[in-house]
Amino acid sequence: MIQFNNTYFIYDEKPLISGFSVNIARGEKVVIYGPSGSGKSTLVHAILGFVQAEQGEIIVNNLPISPDSINEIRQLTSWLPQDISLPYNSVRDMILAPFEFKANHSRKPSDQEILAEFDKLKLEHNLLEKGITEISGGQKQRILLLTTVLLRKPILLLDEPTSALDAQSVDLVINYLKSLTDTTIIAISHDEKFINAFDRKLLIGQF
Amino acid sequence: MDISFTSLLWGFLLIIIPTYFLHHYRTGLVKDTLIAALRMTAQLFLIGFYLKYMFDLNLWWLNVLWVIIMAGVASQTIIKRTNLSLRQMFVPITIALICSVAIIDIYFMGLIVRQDNLFETRYFIPISGMILGNMLSANVIAMNTYYGVLRRERTNYLFRLANGASAHEARSPFMRDALIKSFNPTIASMAVMGLIALPGTMTGQILGGSDPDVAIKYQIMLMISIFASSLISVLLTLALTHHKIFNKYEMPI
């Protein structure tokens, strides 16, 4: 599903990642970990075409990443960045915002579908009617996570999806992600529990 | 009635009051104010002098050249005030301004004033100048908002792009912000025009001896033209500068 073939990345004119190769199969769950600044986010950003490899090739769903293929590739992904503040007033608006995009129209979830995901992450139903300022950081992180899951894309890219969660919620998120059997997941994490829960671990840089 | 040079000097003394307060509150704007006032005076006298000859000559190509030069200067000012690269942006912004002026000029001169000669100096130069002046402020606000918000909310833009938005869809909230910020002042001033504000052109025409009825009609048409041309120019400027700001992967450079 996703291949990095001998890729090199540069940051601030210095080599960041050299000769990185990996082959990730459909439905595989991969966690990327390593020290800060080692280039973990760069790898995820490279899949999305936000940064380009200086050398080597990245192939997503048999499509080498290029200006011509990037739109098609971005239709296969959903991405949860580490830190994001979205300009919406209510939880419902925040969840439904990506479904306003033409390509996602047909996947727009009903309240019932949204609340079913709420249940899986132990979020109370009344949160759906709340304002963004009324919910906690942990609740917001889980809601954004389920929003990216509701997009039902084959590739889910997550940057520190449990950074604002307590230990109990981390377990919930792990089980939630593992239940998405068909989805290829690449998650960046510093959380030991989260890292250990994944079958495949990629260490980037050295501790 | 003409204003004598002595009266003009008396008028200039009025600037002492704002300058005093700007100095008192240590705004650092005194020098800029005085330079701006002197520049304005020199430029307007120069234009007045130049326009007299332009009116006498009434040459279409000279008028067009004049408007192109004005668009170039406006483009330079927009780029300077938005901290963009002059080398990259000068040509696309100048083209956007010239196209917008051309569209509105042709419409205004051909359909409203109904001049046989679309380039009649007496109309073409002042109307183009007025339109360009307003385009300038609309573009400065729009470009600053658009590219400024895009810089500040980069993650939000990327979030949209990575989650299924087309480039156009991903950029649309920034475009909306730019249009709101840029056109709110014009809409507000249109709404109160004549009630709490007498517009400069109209006042100028009336002071210059025109019939208020005629002055009002010109003012209405000018306001509409200014609004339409500013909006067209903002859309064109943003469209023509996109490829300089975004790479082939739709990433802000």
Chai-1 contact restraints between the chains, C-beta under 6 A:
chainA,res_idxA,chainB,res_idxB,connection_type,confidence,min_distance_angstrom,max_distance_angstrom,comment,restraint_id
A,L48,B,A162,contact,1.0,0.0,6.0,A-B,restraint_1
A,G49,B,Y249,contact,1.0,0.0,6.0,A-B,restraint_2
A,F50,B,M251,contact,1.0,0.0,6.0,A-B,restraint_3
A,P67,B,K248,contact,1.0,0.0,6.0,A-B,restraint_4
A,P67,B,Y249,contact,1.0,0.0,6.0,A-B,restraint_5
A,I70,B,Y249,contact,1.0,0.0,6.0,A-B,restraint_6
A,T77,B,A162,contact,1.0,0.0,6.0,A-B,restraint_7
A,S78,B,N163,contact,1.0,0.0,6.0,A-B,restraint_8
A,W79,B,A162,contact,1.0,0.0,6.0,A-B,restraint_9
A,P81,B,T155,contact,1.0,0.0,6.0,A-B,restraint_10
A,I84,B,T155,contact,1.0,0.0,6.0,A-B,restraint_11
A,I84,B,F159,contact,1.0,0.0,6.0,A-B,restraint_12
A,P98,B,N163,contact,1.0,0.0,6.0,A-B,restraint_13
A,P98,B,G164,contact,1.0,0.0,6.0,A-B,restraint_14
A,F101,B,G164,contact,1.0,0.0,6.0,A-B,restraint_15
A,F101,B,A165,contact,1.0,0.0,6.0,A-B,restraint_16
A,F101,B,E169,contact,1.0,0.0,6.0,A-B,restraint_17
A,A103,B,G164,contact,1.0,0.0,6.0,A-B,restraint_18
A,N104,B,G164,contact,1.0,0.0,6.0,A-B,restraint_19
